[in-house]
Amino acid sequence: MKKSSKKIGLERIKILFNEAEENEEYADRYVFLARKIAMRYNLKIPTKFKRKYCHHCYKYFYPKRYKVRTNPKTKAVEYTCQVCQNVTRFGYRNESK
């Protein structure tokens, strides 16, 4: 893939997640489309966007759809999806500042 097409794909992913924040009705569809773009151009979704959706059912996290807690034992932030009841963990031990 050309660098220009990967750059355009990353811009589209950013646009879709910004739209998902504004429009709850289509937020799940925007997450689906962003993932498809990432797969097509072989891109990683940026970390700040990865934490905004469930990695099991791919539903966008907006208020009342998830719970957040920290687990000091595993040194992780746990996001519990209220739709599928699965837990997604993001470590905070080696996180760069």
PyMOL commands that set and color helices and strands:
alter all, ss='L'
color gray80, all
select helices_A, chain A and resi 3-22+27-40+47-50
alter helices_A, ss='H'
color red, helices_A
select strands_A, chain A and resi 66-71+76-81+87-91
alter strands_A, ss='S'
color yellow, strands_A
deselect
rebuild
show_as cartoon
